[in-house]
């Protein structure tokens, strides 16, 4: 976590779980990246522009576990004046609708359609990069409700082969090398 003046920022690496303990009273805005937000019995994806830990603004304890699927940057939300609460509520309702739409697209249709939607979300999360780094294969498979082998075959079909300049390690191995 870094702080520049009044701005508090968190950088999360792929696979890093956001520990809420030091920042329990803060709400966060996703600036860049893609995060998986687990709540008992459900999950959702958080993209740039989405807000996390909104419960903190209402004085409620956090009941989520947030994991970065790709490198992500978060910025703490400043305290809002009372008259700003209407804008906050409007944004939160809009965000909830977006989450529902994404979940529906990731869980319905063919595996190829679901993976293409996920790839679009990842590109959106990194600012439109044509070939962004992807979440781990096990995370992709879980998000689109498919077996890892099926997700791997579909990814190999819908993504062009990439020439990697970095060495393939177990942590950064391309999902295309999952056979």
N, C-alpha and C positions, 0 to 999 in steps of 0.2 A: 504494500500500500504506500502511495506517495501523496504528499500534500504540497500544493503550490499556492501560497497565500490562503485564500478561503476555500479553494477547490481541493477536495479529497478524491483521489483516483486509485483504482485497483487494477492491476494487471494480472490476468490468470492465464496460465499455460494450459495447453490441451490436456484434459484429464484431471485438472486441479479442481478440488472441491472448495467452494467458497465458505470459509469459516466465518459464521455470523457473530461469534463471541465478542471480538473487539469492536464490532460496529453494530451491535444489536439494535440501536436506536436509529440507524440510518436507512433511508431508502436509496436505491441506486438506479441509474439510467444506463442502459447498455449503449456504449458509444461505438463499439466494433466487436464483432465476434458472434458466436452462436453458443447458447447455454441451454442445458437441460435442467428444468426446474421440476423436482420431484416433491409431491405432497402425498401423504398417505392416501392410497387408492387412485391417484391420478398423476399425470405429468403434462408438461407443456414445453414448448421451445420459446426462448427469449432471443429476439433479434435486435439489431440497432434501433434505438428509439423506444424500446420497451422498458418498463420500470419493474424493478424487483424489490421485494421486502416492503411493499406498500403498507402491510400490516403495521409496520413501525410507526407510520404517520398517524395511525389510529390508536396507538398504545397497546396493540395486541402482540403477543409473543410470536416469533417466527415459527412456522410449522413446515418449512420447506428445506430441501437440500438442493443446492445449485452446483452443477458441474459444467465446466467449460468443455465443449465438444471440439472447439478449435481455439487458438489463442484469442483472448478477449480482453477488452478494456471497458471498465465501468467507472462512472463518475457519480459521486454522492449528490443527492438532490438537496438543495438548500431548503431551510425551513420556509414554509409558505405562509403568507399573511392569511387571515381568515377569509378575506374576499377572494383569494386565489383558489379557495377550495372548490368552487364551482368548475373552474377550468380543470382542476385535478380530477374531479369526478367524471367529467366529460371524456378526458383522455383515458382514464382507466376503463370506462365502459367500451370505448372504441378498441382499446387493446384487448379486452376480453373477447370481443367479436373476432378480431384477427386471429387470436389463439385458437378459437373454436374452428374457424375456417381452415387453418393450417392443419389442425388435428384431423379434421374430416378428410382433407386431401392426402394426408400421410397414411390414412387407414382404409381408404376406399379406392376402388379401381384396381387395375393390374399392378403387379410389383413394379413394372417399368414406369407406369404413370406416377406411382408413389415415389420412386427413386428420382425421377426427373423433377418432381416438385421439391424434393429435399435438396437436390443439386441447385435449383433456383434459389432456395432459401439460403444455402451456403454462399452462393455468389452475392446475394443481397447483403449477407452478414459481413462480407469482406470488401464491400464497396464496388462490386461488379467485376471482379477479376475473372478472366475467362477460364482459367484452370486453377482454382484455389485448392489449398490443402483440404483434405476431407477429414471428418471424424473417423475414429477407429471403425473397422468393419463391424465389430460386434454392436457398436452403437447405431450404425446405419441400419443393420438388420433389425434391431429392437425397435427403432423409430418407425420403420415401414412394416413391421410385423411380418418378417420373412426370415427364413433360415439363412444363416451367414453364407452358405454355399450358393443359394439362389441370389442373394444380394450381390455376391461377387460376380456371378455370371452376367447379371443384368448390368452392373457397372462396367464390366469389360466391353459390353455391347454398346452402351450409350456414351461412354467417354473415350475419346481418342487416346492412344498410347502416349505416355509422357516420357520425355527424356529427363531423367533426374540427375542433377548435378551433385546432390548430396548422397553419401553412402546409405545403403538400406540397412537400418538397424531395426530391432524388434519394436522400438517405440515409434519410429517414423517410416516404417515400411509402407509402401504404396498399397492401397487397397486393391489395386489391380494384380498384385502378386499374391493373391490369396488362394490360389488353387492348391 
